Amino acid sequence: MTKKILVAFSTKAGSTGEIAEAIASRLGEKGFKVNIQPMKKVKDLLGFNAVVLGAPMYMFHLLKEALNFLSRFQKNLMEKPTAFFTLGPFNDVEKEWAGVHETFEKDLAKYPWFKPVATAVFGGKFDPSKLTFPYNLLPAMKQIPASDIRDWTKIRAWADELAEKFKD
């Protein structure tokens, strides 16, 4: 029987959704039946054998929507292998990477019952033209140059690792 995986994501400007799509596609290539949808549209986790979650960091924390998802589906997530990725830095500066890793771990530690089979921090994408309220009101944010340091090879490799973990 083909295992069914939910890839649920939260995004502000679409970048996390693009990574979720790449992961879902790769898992599909590995023979899984994959359903991808925004976290806010997920009604239940029934029928899924595993879950992949994705949410970006904003202002040094995971989006509230992602944390609400963990709370809302606590019982189900405790029973299924679950992986979680985040997008963090959009500059390739080691100090920023370390800060995102630390914040990601702290945010997840608030849910001691949550034991993901895998976590990952991927580089992010920043496009000042896509800033939304209240960030679009901050002149300093508009002066940051656009960047995209998502590493698609690393993202596909992580999805391959998940396929191995989810096949058992």
C-alpha positions as CSV (number, residue, x, y, z in Angstrom):
1,M,0.0,0.0,0.0
2,T,1.3,3.5,-0.9
3,K,1.9,5.7,2.1
4,K,0.2,9.0,2.1
5,I,2.1,12.2,3.2
6,L,0.8,15.6,4.0
7,V,3.1,18.6,3.2
8,A,1.6,21.5,5.1
9,F,3.1,25.0,4.9
10,S,2.7,28.5,6.1
11,T,4.1,31.4,4.0
12,K,4.0,35.1,3.7
13,A,5.4,35.8,0.3
14,G,5.4,32.4,-1.4
15,S,8.9,31.3,-0.9
16,T,8.1,28.6,1.8
17,G,5.3,27.3,-0.5
18,E,7.8,26.9,-3.3
19,I,10.1,24.8,-1.1
20,A,7.1,22.8,0.1
21,E,6.2,22.1,-3.5
22,A,9.7,20.9,-4.3
23,I,9.7,18.6,-1.3
24,A,6.2,17.2,-2.2
25,S,7.3,16.6,-5.8
26,R,10.4,14.8,-4.7
27,L,8.5,12.6,-2.2
28,G,6.0,11.9,-5.1
29,E,8.9,10.8,-7.3
30,K,9.9,8.4,-4.5
31,G,6.5,6.7,-4.7
32,F,4.5,8.4,-2.0
33,K,1.0,9.8,-2.5
34,V,1.5,13.4,-1.5
35,N,-1.1,16.1,-0.6
36,I,0.2,19.6,-0.2
37,Q,-1.8,22.5,1.3
38,P,-1.5,25.6,3.4
39,M,-1.6,24.9,7.1
40,K,-4.7,27.1,7.5
41,K,-6.6,24.9,5.1
42,V,-5.8,21.6,6.8
43,K,-9.0,20.2,8.4
44,D,-7.6,16.9,9.8
45,L,-4.6,14.5,9.6
46,L,-6.7,11.4,9.2
47,G,-5.5,9.1,6.5
48,F,-1.9,10.4,6.4
49,N,1.0,8.2,7.4
50,A,3.4,11.1,7.8
51,V,3.5,14.9,7.8
52,V,6.0,17.5,6.6
53,L,5.6,21.0,8.0
54,G,7.2,24.1,6.7
55,A,7.1,27.7,7.9
56,P,9.4,30.7,7.7
57,M,11.0,32.7,10.4
58,Y,9.7,36.3,10.8
59,M,11.1,38.7,13.3
60,F,13.1,35.8,14.9
61,H,10.1,33.4,15.4
62,L,8.1,30.9,13.4
63,L,4.9,32.3,12.0
64,K,2.1,32.0,14.6
65,E,0.1,30.0,12.1
66,A,2.7,27.2,12.3
67,L,2.7,27.2,16.1
68,N,-1.1,27.1,16.2
69,F,-1.0,24.1,13.8
70,L,1.2,22.3,16.3
71,S,-1.2,23.0,19.1
72,R,-4.3,22.2,17.0
73,F,-3.0,18.8,15.9
74,Q,-1.0,17.8,18.9
75,K,-2.6,14.4,19.4
76,N,-2.3,13.4,15.7
77,L,1.3,14.7,15.3
78,M,2.3,12.6,18.3
79,E,1.2,9.5,16.5
80,K,2.8,10.2,13.1
81,P,6.4,10.7,11.9
82,T,6.6,14.4,11.3
83,A,9.4,16.6,9.9
84,F,9.6,20.4,10.1
85,F,11.6,22.8,8.0
86,T,12.0,26.5,8.2
87,L,13.4,29.3,6.1
88,G,15.7,31.6,7.9
89,P,18.5,33.7,6.7
90,F,18.5,35.4,3.3
91,N,22.1,36.3,3.6
92,D,24.8,33.7,3.8
93,V,26.3,34.9,7.1
94,E,27.2,32.2,9.6
95,K,26.0,34.3,12.6
96,E,22.5,34.6,11.0
97,W,22.4,30.8,10.4
98,A,23.3,30.1,14.0
99,G,20.6,32.5,15.2
100,V,17.9,30.9,13.1
101,H,18.9,27.4,14.2
102,E,18.8,28.5,17.9
103,T,15.4,30.3,17.5
104,F,13.9,27.3,15.6
105,E,15.0,25.0,18.4
106,K,13.6,27.4,21.1
107,D,10.3,27.7,19.3
108,L,9.9,23.9,19.0
109,A,11.0,23.4,22.6
110,K,7.8,25.1,23.7
111,Y,6.1,21.9,22.5
112,P,8.0,19.3,24.5
113,W,5.7,16.5,23.2
114,F,6.7,17.3,19.6
115,K,9.5,15.0,18.5
116,P,10.1,15.5,14.8
117,V,12.0,12.7,12.9
118,A,13.9,15.5,11.0
119,T,14.3,19.3,11.0
120,A,16.0,21.6,8.6
121,V,16.8,25.2,8.2
122,F,17.1,26.4,4.6
123,G,18.2,29.7,3.2
124,G,15.4,32.1,2.4
125,K,14.4,34.5,-0.2
126,F,13.9,38.2,0.3
127,D,12.0,40.5,-2.1
128,P,11.4,44.0,-0.6
129,S,8.6,44.5,-3.2
130,K,6.6,41.7,-1.5
131,L,6.7,43.1,2.0
132,T,3.4,43.2,3.8
133,F,2.1,45.2,6.7
134,P,3.7,46.1,9.1
135,Y,7.1,45.4,7.5
136,N,6.3,47.5,4.5
137,L,6.2,50.5,6.8
138,L,9.8,50.1,7.9
139,P,12.2,52.1,5.7
140,A,15.1,50.0,6.7
141,M,13.4,46.8,5.4
142,K,12.9,48.4,2.0
143,Q,16.6,49.2,1.7
144,I,17.7,45.5,2.1
145,P,18.6,44.2,-1.3
146,A,16.7,41.3,-2.8
147,S,18.3,37.9,-2.4
148,D,17.6,34.2,-2.8
149,I,19.9,31.7,-1.1
150,R,17.6,28.7,-1.3
151,D,19.8,25.7,-2.0
152,W,17.6,23.4,-4.2
153,T,20.1,20.6,-4.1
154,K,20.1,20.6,-0.3
155,I,16.3,20.8,-0.3
156,R,16.0,17.7,-2.6
157,A,18.5,15.8,-0.6
158,W,16.5,16.5,2.6
159,A,13.4,15.2,0.9
160,D,15.3,12.1,-0.1
161,E,16.3,11.6,3.6
162,L,12.6,12.0,4.5
163,A,11.6,9.4,2.0
164,E,14.0,6.9,3.7
165,K,12.6,7.7,7.1
166,F,8.9,7.5,6.0
167,K,9.2,4.3,4.1
168,D,9.3,2.1,7.2
